């Protein structure tokens, strides 16, 4: 039949033109706009008209990414909630690097997303995969990109040092184009759902040991996505001969930080209070993990906020007491 005339009919051209210009404008805002122009009806009629008149969103089309063995890796951080260390609550993160061709992956769980942890994640991932891809793709995180104006990119100098050490090229995604590194995004989701969910662990070291076993027995034993005829481990073995060789020595990713002690017998390092008497003021140095344990001198007294020294070790950091 013929549609009955409506009080909204004179305002439909205005609604259609406005939605063409602002396709995401809410119906309540459009109701206020037509009411100011004399519309006497209720908001429900406007909502029904907007559902019919709103332009359908354009569907983006994506091309399949075809790469050569050893050509590209993708790296990113994944957040995995928090962990409690003593009385302190720390964020748990994982640096994840995936080889785009074989889909082999490596992850390092850590207690922060600092620059040193970012660099350490590369060093451990390259070692675990026994080679380096020629290009590593990132988003525009501050650890990689300090400033960007269009295609003019200023990389972090420490990242460029790492690139020079391992001879790979850093490549950031376009701004707002996270799909360009979709393989590491999917790897993080796979890690979260297939490994981390409902998993118990004593500490970060234990979690990383469990991941290494799961990677070898589960993640690398699965078929390559899109190619069910071979496993990720078989594809990795084929890709490793195309990866860049590792240098003779790994890149030094530790943080060297000078700390000046005051009148109290404690110095602060990575949220820990370390008793000064365990170090020689002015000259002694030691390698400490974020939990405060030392690899070159006896561990000092640790504040109640710190966790158990022997269990919550993360990336080594150099503490120099001056």
C-alpha positions in Angstrom: 0.0 0.0 0.0 0.8 3.7 0.0 2.7 5.0 3.0 0.7 7.3 5.1 1.9 10.9 5.3 4.0 11.8 8.3 4.9 15.0 10.1 8.5 14.2 9.5 8.2 14.1 5.7 9.1 17.8 5.1 12.3 17.2 7.1 13.5 14.0 5.4 15.7 15.8 2.8 17.4 17.7 5.7 18.0 14.4 7.6 19.3 12.7 4.5 21.7 15.6 3.6 22.9 15.8 7.2 23.6 12.1 7.4 25.5 12.1 4.2 27.8 14.7 5.7 27.9 13.3 9.2 27.0 9.6 8.9 27.7 8.8 12.6 25.5 11.6 14.0 23.1 10.3 16.7 19.4 10.3 16.2 18.9 12.3 19.4 21.1 15.1 18.0 19.1 15.0 14.7 15.9 15.2 16.6 17.0 18.4 18.3 18.1 19.8 15.0 14.7 19.2 13.3 12.8 20.3 16.3 14.5 23.7 16.1 13.3 23.8 12.5 9.6 23.3 13.5 9.2 19.5 13.7 6.3 18.8 16.1 6.6 15.0 16.5 8.4 12.7 18.9 11.9 11.3 18.9 10.8 7.7 18.1 9.8 8.7 14.6 13.1 10.4 14.0 14.9 7.2 15.2 13.0 5.0 12.7 13.7 7.4 9.9 17.4 7.6 10.8 17.7 3.8 10.7 16.5 3.9 7.1 18.4 7.0 5.9 21.8 6.4 7.6 24.4 5.5 4.9 25.8 2.0 5.2 29.4 1.9 6.3 31.9 1.3 3.6 33.5 -2.2 3.9 37.3 -2.1 3.7 39.0 -4.5 1.4 42.4 -6.0 2.4 45.0 -7.8 0.3 46.6 -11.0 1.4 50.2 -10.4 2.7 52.6 -12.6 0.8 56.2 -12.5 2.1 59.4 -14.4 1.5 61.1 -16.5 4.2 63.2 -14.3 6.5 61.8 -11.1 5.0 59.7 -9.7 7.9 58.9 -10.0 11.6 56.3 -8.1 13.5 56.7 -7.1 17.2 54.4 -5.6 19.8 53.5 -5.5 23.5 50.6 -7.4 24.9 49.1 -6.6 28.3 48.2 -9.5 30.6 46.7 -7.8 33.7 48.6 -7.4 37.0 50.6 -9.6 39.4 51.1 -9.0 43.2 54.6 -8.9 44.5 54.6 -8.6 48.3 52.4 -5.5 48.8 53.1 -4.1 45.4 50.9 -4.6 42.3 52.9 -4.7 39.0 51.6 -4.7 35.4 52.4 -8.0 33.6 53.3 -7.5 29.9 54.6 -9.7 27.2 56.9 -8.6 24.3 55.9 -10.8 21.3 57.7 -11.2 18.0 56.4 -13.3 15.2 58.0 -14.3 11.9 55.5 -13.4 9.3 56.3 -16.2 6.9 56.5 -19.2 9.2 54.3 -17.8 12.0 57.0 -18.9 14.5 56.8 -16.7 17.6 58.6 -15.9 20.8 57.3 -14.0 23.9 59.0 -12.7 27.0 56.9 -11.8 30.0 58.1 -8.8 32.0 57.0 -6.4 34.7 57.1 -3.3 32.6 57.1 -1.9 29.0 60.2 0.2 29.4 62.7 0.8 26.7 65.2 -1.6 28.2 62.6 -4.3 28.3 61.6 -3.6 24.7 65.3 -4.0 23.7 65.7 -7.1 25.8 62.6 -8.7 24.2 64.3 -8.4 20.7 67.6 -9.9 22.0 65.8 -12.9 23.5 63.4 -13.4 20.6 66.3 -13.3 18.0 68.2 -15.8 20.1 65.2 -18.2 20.5 64.4 -18.1 16.8 68.2 -18.5 15.9 68.2 -15.6 13.4 67.0 -12.1 12.6 64.4 -11.1 10.0 65.4 -8.3 7.6 62.5 -6.0 8.5 60.7 -5.7 11.8 57.3 -4.0 11.8 56.0 -2.0 14.7 53.2 0.4 15.5 54.1 4.0 16.5 55.1 3.2 20.1 57.4 5.6 21.8 60.1 3.0 22.3 60.4 2.8 18.5 59.2 6.2 17.1 59.9 9.5 18.8 58.4 11.8 16.2 56.5 11.4 13.0 55.4 13.8 10.3 53.8 11.9 7.5 56.6 9.7 6.0 59.3 11.6 7.9 60.1 9.4 11.0 62.5 10.0 13.8 63.3 6.6 15.4 64.6 6.2 19.0 68.4 6.2 18.9 68.6 3.1 21.1 66.4 1.2 18.6 68.7 2.3 15.8 71.7 1.0 17.8 69.9 -2.4 18.1 69.2 -2.3 14.4 72.8 -1.7 13.6 73.9 -4.5 15.9 71.6 -7.1 14.3 71.4 -5.5 10.8 67.7 -5.3 10.4 65.5 -2.4 9.3 62.7 -1.0 11.6 59.5 -0.2 9.8 56.5 1.5 11.6 52.9 1.0 10.4 50.9 3.9 9.0 49.2 5.9 11.7 45.9 4.3 12.7 46.6 1.2 10.5 47.0 -1.6 13.1 45.9 -4.2 10.6 49.3 -3.8 8.9 50.8 -5.9 11.7 47.8 -8.2 12.0 50.0 -11.3 12.4 51.5 -10.2 15.7 48.0 -8.9 16.9 46.6 -12.4 16.2 49.7 -14.0 17.9 49.0 -12.0 21.0 45.4 -13.0 21.0 46.4 -16.7 20.5 48.9 -16.4 23.3 46.3 -14.9 25.6 43.6 -17.4 24.8 45.5 -20.6 24.3 48.4 -20.2 26.8 47.7 -17.6 29.5 44.0 -18.2 30.2 43.5 -20.0 33.5 47.2 -20.7 33.9 48.8 -20.6 37.4 52.5 -19.7 37.8 54.8 -19.0 40.7 56.6 -16.0 39.3 57.7 -14.4 36.0 60.6 -16.8 35.5 58.3 -19.8 35.9 55.8 -18.2 33.5 58.5 -17.8 30.9 59.7 -21.4 31.4 56.1 -22.6 30.9 55.8 -20.5 27.7 59.0 -22.0 26.2 57.6 -25.5 26.7 54.2 -24.5 25.3 55.8 -22.8 22.3 57.7 -25.9 21.4 55.0 -28.5 22.1 51.8 -26.6 21.1 52.3 -23.3 19.2 55.0 -24.6 16.9 53.4 -28.0 16.5 50.2 -26.5 15.0 49.7 -26.2 11.2 50.8 -23.0 9.5 47.7 -20.8 9.1 46.6 -21.2 5.5 48.9 -24.2 4.8 47.7 -27.3 6.7 50.4 -29.5 5.0 53.2 -28.5 7.3 53.7 -27.4 10.9 55.1 -24.1 12.2 58.2 -25.9 13.4 58.8 -27.3 9.9 58.3 -23.9 8.3 60.6 -22.3 10.9 63.4 -24.8 10.1 63.0 -23.8 6.4 63.0 -20.1 7.2 66.0 -20.2 9.6 68.4 -20.6 6.7 67.1 -17.4 5.2 67.3 -15.3 8.4 70.2 -13.0 9.1 72.8 -14.7 11.3 73.2 -13.6 14.9 76.2 -11.5 15.8 79.0 -12.8 18.0 77.7 -11.1 21.1 74.1 -10.1 22.0 73.2 -6.4 22.3 73.6 -5.0 25.8 70.1 -4.1 26.8 70.6 -3.5 30.5 69.8 -0.2 32.1 72.8 1.6 33.8 71.5 4.0 36.4 73.4 6.1 38.9 71.7 6.4 42.2 72.7 9.0 44.9 72.0 7.9 48.5 71.0 10.4 51.1 71.1 10.4 54.9 68.9 7.3 55.2 70.5 3.8 54.9 68.4 3.0 51.8 68.6 3.7 48.1 65.6 3.3 45.8 65.8 1.3 42.7 62.8 0.1 40.6 60.3 0.5 43.5 62.6 -1.4 46.0 64.5 0.0 49.0 67.9 -1.6 49.2 70.1 -1.2 52.3 73.1 0.8 51.6 75.3 -1.2 53.9 75.2 -4.1 51.4 77.1 -1.9 48.9 80.2 0.3 49.2 79.0 3.8 48.8 80.8 5.7 46.0 82.3 2.8 44.1 80.4 -0.5 44.4 78.1 -1.7 41.6 76.0 -4.8 41.1 73.5 -6.2 38.6 70.0 -6.1 40.1 66.7 -7.3 38.9 63.7 -5.1 39.4 62.8 -7.1 42.6 66.1 -6.0 44.1 68.1 -9.2 44.0 71.8 -9.0 43.1 74.1 -11.1 41.0 77.4 -9.6 42.2 76.9 -8.6 45.8 74.8 -9.8 48.7 71.2 -8.6 48.5 70.4 -5.9 51.0 67.3 -5.4 53.0 64.2 -5.0 50.8 61.2 -2.9 51.7 57.9 -4.7 52.4 56.7 -3.5 49.0 59.2 -5.7 47.2 58.6 -9.3 46.2 60.6 -12.4 47.0 64.0 -11.9 45.5 64.7 -15.3 44.1 61.4 -15.5 42.3 60.4 -12.2 40.6 63.6 -11.7 38.6 63.0 -9.9 35.3 65.5 -8.1 33.1 68.9 -7.4 34.8 69.6 -3.8 35.5 72.9 -2.3 36.6 72.8 -0.2 39.8 75.7 2.0 40.6 75.7 3.6 44.1 77.4 7.0 44.2 
